[in-house]
Amino acid sequence: MLDVNYYENNNFEEKQFKEEIDIKHIEKVISEAILSNDTVEHKKNAIKLELEKLALHKLDWSKYCFIEKNTYTRNAVILNDDFTILILCWSAGCKSKIHNHPCDGCFIVGIEGELKEIKYIQQEDKSLKETEVSTVSKGDICWMHNKLGFHKICTASENENAITLHVYHPPYNVCKGYDLDGKDYDLYPKFYSINGKKVEY
């Protein structure tokens, strides 16, 4: 297991990550975007607008960035009853399972590096059909919801790690993973760290 600070082991432009993070401000504006809107679509638009204003890809997330070889780590930044904000650190060549989102959708913000998002829909025979492949680069903001199908995330390069920020509203502890034949199973995602401190299991 490789348990190290992300930026100490990558050749990213870490000198640019100098703007301090105001966690309380981020939590405040996202909370207001959620509580002031009553439909999934309205909440989605309001949250996206705030994420664009915050320019999160310019902030210093190094406190929350840890890498483990051949996988990705889920690092909690904000945890409350309304939403969760995580920093995910993707080691080169790793990928997630195909999965759903038992919430009102997931925002992904590209912080560093580049990822591929592969979307699927479930056909009448329950098997999955790939529908779209897109790239998530630094500064990009994308949204995924069960009405769009399921997705899988992987690094775009076998040689470069990546960082993304994720917003889940409301938080969840279990979701469904899928095989290409449509067989589903429970996934219980765990936090690698909370507020910059590794979680011991």
C-alpha positions in Angstrom: 0.0 0.0 0.0 1.3 3.5 -0.9 0.0 6.0 1.6 1.5 9.4 0.7 0.5 12.9 0.0 -0.6 13.2 -3.6 1.4 16.2 -4.6 4.7 14.9 -3.2 4.6 12.1 -5.8 3.4 13.8 -9.0 4.8 16.3 -11.4 1.7 18.4 -11.4 1.9 22.2 -11.3 1.6 22.2 -7.6 3.0 25.8 -7.2 -0.2 27.0 -8.8 -2.3 25.5 -5.9 -1.8 28.4 -3.5 -5.3 29.8 -3.0 -6.6 28.9 0.4 -9.8 26.9 0.7 -12.7 28.5 2.6 -14.6 25.4 3.6 -17.3 27.2 5.5 -18.0 29.4 2.5 -18.2 26.4 0.2 -20.5 24.6 2.6 -22.7 27.7 2.9 -23.2 28.4 -0.8 -23.9 24.7 -1.7 -26.3 24.4 1.2 -28.2 27.5 0.0 -28.3 26.2 -3.5 -29.9 23.0 -2.3 -32.3 24.4 0.3 -33.6 27.2 -1.9 -34.7 24.9 -4.7 -37.3 22.1 -4.7 -36.7 20.0 -7.8 -33.7 17.9 -9.0 -33.4 20.1 -12.1 -33.5 23.4 -10.2 -31.0 22.1 -7.6 -28.7 20.9 -10.3 -28.7 24.3 -12.1 -28.2 26.1 -8.8 -25.3 23.9 -7.6 -23.6 24.0 -11.0 -23.7 27.8 -11.0 -22.1 28.0 -7.5 -19.4 25.4 -8.5 -18.6 27.6 -11.5 -18.3 30.7 -9.3 -16.1 28.9 -6.8 -13.5 27.9 -9.4 -12.5 24.9 -7.3 -9.8 23.7 -9.6 -7.7 26.8 -8.6 -7.7 25.9 -4.9 -5.1 24.1 -2.8 -6.6 20.6 -2.1 -3.3 19.0 -1.1 -4.5 18.4 2.5 -7.1 16.0 1.2 -5.1 14.3 -1.5 -3.7 10.8 -1.0 -2.9 8.2 -3.5 -2.9 4.4 -3.2 -1.4 2.4 -6.1 -3.8 0.7 -8.5 -6.9 2.2 -7.1 -8.5 5.5 -6.1 -9.1 7.1 -2.7 -12.2 8.8 -1.5 -11.3 11.7 0.8 -14.1 13.5 2.7 -13.9 17.3 2.8 -17.5 18.2 3.9 -20.0 15.8 5.5 -23.4 16.9 6.5 -27.1 15.7 6.3 -27.7 17.5 3.0 -24.6 16.8 0.9 -21.1 15.4 0.8 -18.0 16.8 -0.9 -15.2 14.4 -1.6 -11.8 14.7 -3.2 -11.0 11.5 -5.2 -7.4 10.7 -6.1 -7.0 8.4 -9.0 -3.8 6.5 -9.5 -2.7 6.0 -13.1 -4.6 3.3 -14.9 -7.3 2.7 -12.2 -11.0 2.7 -12.8 -14.2 2.5 -10.8 -16.9 -0.1 -11.1 -19.9 0.6 -13.3 -22.4 2.1 -10.7 -25.5 4.1 -10.1 -26.3 7.1 -7.9 -29.0 6.6 -5.2 -29.3 10.4 -4.8 -30.3 13.5 -6.7 -27.2 13.3 -8.8 -23.4 13.6 -8.6 -21.3 16.5 -9.7 -17.7 15.9 -10.8 -15.2 18.8 -11.0 -11.9 18.2 -12.7 -9.1 19.4 -10.3 -6.0 17.9 -11.9 -5.1 15.4 -14.6 -7.6 13.9 -17.0 -10.3 11.2 -16.6 -12.7 9.4 -18.9 -16.4 9.0 -18.1 -18.1 6.1 -19.8 -21.9 6.0 -19.6 -24.3 3.0 -20.0 -28.0 2.4 -20.3 -29.7 -0.8 -19.3 -31.5 -2.6 -22.1 -34.7 -4.7 -22.1 -32.7 -7.9 -21.4 -31.0 -6.1 -18.5 -27.6 -6.0 -20.2 -25.7 -2.7 -20.4 -25.0 -0.8 -23.5 -22.2 1.8 -23.7 -23.7 5.1 -24.9 -21.1 7.8 -24.4 -17.4 8.4 -23.6 -16.4 11.9 -22.5 -13.3 13.5 -21.0 -13.1 15.2 -17.6 -10.2 17.7 -17.6 -9.1 20.4 -15.2 -11.9 22.9 -14.6 -14.6 20.8 -16.2 -17.9 20.3 -14.4 -20.2 17.4 -15.2 -23.3 15.8 -13.7 -24.6 12.3 -13.5 -28.0 11.0 -12.5 -29.8 7.7 -12.7 -32.1 9.1 -15.4 -29.0 9.3 -17.6 -28.1 5.7 -16.8 -25.0 4.4 -15.0 -21.3 5.3 -15.4 -17.7 4.2 -14.9 -14.7 6.5 -14.3 -11.1 5.8 -15.3 -7.9 7.7 -15.8 -7.4 8.8 -19.3 -3.7 7.9 -19.2 -1.9 4.8 -17.9 0.9 7.0 -16.7 -0.8 10.0 -15.1 -2.8 10.3 -11.9 -5.8 12.6 -11.6 -7.8 14.4 -9.0 -11.6 15.1 -9.0 -14.0 16.8 -6.6 -17.4 15.2 -6.2 -20.6 16.6 -4.7 -23.4 14.1 -3.7 -26.8 15.3 -2.6 -28.0 13.8 -0.4 -25.1 11.6 1.0 -25.4 7.8 0.7 -23.6 4.8 2.1 -24.4 2.1 -0.5 -25.0 2.1 -4.2 -25.4 -0.6 -6.9 -22.5 -1.9 -9.1 -23.2 -3.6 -12.4 -21.6 -6.2 -14.7 -22.1 -5.7 -18.4 -24.7 -8.5 -18.4 -26.8 -6.4 -16.1 -26.2 -8.3 -12.9 -26.1 -5.9 -10.0 -24.5 -6.0 -6.5 -24.1 -3.7 -3.5 -21.2 -1.4 -3.2 -20.2 0.1 0.1 -17.8 2.9 -0.6 -15.5 3.8 2.2 -13.6 7.0 3.1 -9.8 6.8 2.8 -9.5 10.0 4.9 -11.8 12.5 6.6 -10.7 16.2 6.9 -7.2 15.2 5.8 -6.7 12.4 8.3 -6.6 8.7 7.3 -9.4 6.6 8.5 -8.4 3.4 10.3 -10.7 0.4 9.7 
